[in-house]
């Protein structure tokens, strides 16, 4: 079995755990994060559906890195130990970034190979025919042979001995029966169990965080009214890039680990705790989505706004 080339697909759950799934291209959609462990190219692939945030992606990458180094145990074998690398494919970049598109096409070739299901978790991959594993039939239970029956042999008749006089039997006195008093048994007192009630989780109600519109007065025209959805364009001027960079640097003053993505004049900024903001910038005017800054405390949002003004001067 170890001389074959194997592959396993996993789905990454929201909590970061991985679950083996059926070998199929149908799992690649907007919602899923899929990990492929395969020995054909000696790689681990990660597919990020476009609806997943930074936190879930980080959890998936840690799982993929662990699989790359240690492999995955199937029966008595370890599949995919010490593979050469990890390739990440972001669905949002397919057909937009040439390198991502090439990696996507290379990964899809795995599903054009012949494959045979060897267990519930993994398949064998090959460009040619793969010999199927013969099904093991259980060995028939041995039928017990009947024990040989020996013919009865007549025993010789005993020779009678002359009778001897019986000795006199002395009478045995009957023992006196004394009443037996049973020992008192110590019984354990019943243990009273106090049922423990599960603590009730109380969530302190807080005031709603105002949207970014409340701070539009700090710099005239800098932060415009938020919108339900943002329509970006593919072109951005150098001046707008510098202004967007000032905003991202202002965020970095209060969150040291962030992920920023850019498409034209459309930006998204996330941290390990979740999304921070999404905005477009055109002719120096920034337009935020309605959900921007709703996941962070209002005082932090205020500080980011002031830092942005300071950097823009």
Residue pairs with C-beta under 8 A, 6 or more apart in sequence:
1 77
1 118
1 133
2 77
4 118
4 124
4 126
4 130
5 38
5 39
5 40
5 124
5 125
5 126
6 38
6 39
6 74
6 79
6 80
6 118
6 122
6 123
6 124
6 125
7 23
7 36
7 37
7 38
7 39
7 40
7 110
7 115
7 122
7 123
7 125
8 20
8 36
8 37
8 38
8 72
8 74
8 79
8 80
8 121
8 122
8 123
9 20
9 21
9 22
9 23
9 24
9 27
9 34
9 35
9 36
10 18
10 19
10 20
10 21
10 34
10 35
10 36
10 37
10 63
10 67
11 18
11 19
11 21
11 27
11 32
11 33
11 34
11 35
12 18
12 32
12 33
12 34
12 35
12 56
12 59
12 60
12 63
13 19
14 56
15 59
16 56
16 59
16 60
16 62
16 63
17 63
18 35
18 63
20 120
20 121
20 122
21 27
21 34
23 111
23 115
23 117
23 123
24 111
25 108
25 111
27 34
28 34
28 47
28 49
28 91
29 49
30 49
30 50
30 51
30 91
31 49
31 51
31 52
32 47
32 49
33 46
33 47
33 48
33 49
33 52
33 56
33 57
33 60
34 45
34 46
34 47
35 44
35 45
35 46
35 47
35 60
35 63
35 64
35 67
36 44
36 45
36 47
36 107
36 110
37 44
37 67
37 68
37 71
37 72
37 79
37 80
37 83
38 44
38 45
38 80
38 110
38 125
39 79
39 80
39 83
39 125
40 110
40 113
40 125
41 106
41 110
42 83
42 84
42 85
43 83
43 84
43 85
43 86
43 87
44 64
44 65
44 67
44 68
44 80
44 83
44 85
44 86
44 87
45 86
45 87
45 89
45 107
46 60
46 61
46 64
46 86
46 87
46 88
46 89
47 89
47 91
47 107
48 57
48 60
48 88
48 89
48 90
48 91
49 91
50 90
50 91
50 92
53 270
53 274
53 275
54 259
54 270
54 271
54 272
54 274
55 270
55 272
55 273
55 274
58 272
61 86
61 88
64 86
65 86
67 80
67 83
68 80
68 82
68 83
68 85
68 86
69 81
69 82
70 78
70 81
71 78
71 79
71 80
71 81
71 82
71 83
72 78
72 79
72 80
72 121
72 122
73 79
74 118
74 119
74 121
74 122
75 119
79 122
87 103
87 107
89 100
89 103
89 104
89 107
90 100
92 261
92 263
93 100
93 101
94 100
94 101
94 104
95 101
96 263
110 125
113 125
113 126
113 127
114 125
114 126
114 127
114 128
114 129
114 130
115 123
115 124
115 125
115 126
115 130
116 123
116 124
116 130
116 132
116 133
117 123
118 124
118 133
124 130
209 293
209 294
209 296
209 297
209 298
209 301
210 298
211 226
211 290
211 292
211 293
211 294
212 223
212 226
212 277
212 288
212 292
212 293
212 301
212 305
213 223
213 225
213 226
215 223
215 301
215 302
215 305
216 222
216 223
216 224
216 225
218 305
218 306
218 309
219 308
219 309
219 312
221 284
221 285
222 285
222 286
222 308
222 309
222 312
223 286
223 288
223 305
224 285
224 286
224 287
224 288
225 287
226 287
226 288
226 289
226 290
226 292
227 287
227 288
227 289
227 290
228 289
228 290
229 289
230 266
230 278
230 279
230 280
230 287
230 289
231 280
232 263
232 264
232 265
232 266
232 280
233 264
233 265
233 266
233 280
233 282
234 263
234 264
235 264
235 265
236 244
236 264
236 265
236 281
237 283
239 284
240 265
240 281
240 282
240 283
240 284
243 281
243 284
243 286
243 312
244 262
244 265
244 267
244 279
244 281
244 286
246 308
246 311
246 312
247 279
247 286
247 308
248 258
248 260
248 267
248 269
249 307
249 311
250 304
250 305
250 307
250 308
250 310
250 311
251 258
251 269
251 276
251 277
251 304
252 258
253 303
253 304
253 307
254 300
254 303
254 304
254 307
255 271
255 276
257 271
257 272
258 269
258 270
258 271
258 276
259 269
259 270
259 271
260 267
260 268
260 269
260 270
261 267
261 268
265 280
265 281
265 282
266 278
266 279
266 280
267 278
267 279
267 280
267 281
268 275
268 277
268 278
269 275
269 276
269 277
269 278
270 276
273 295
274 295
275 291
275 295
276 292
276 293
276 295
276 296
277 288
277 289
277 292
277 293
278 288
278 289
278 291
278 292
279 286
279 287
279 288
279 289
279 292
280 286
280 287
281 287
293 301
293 304
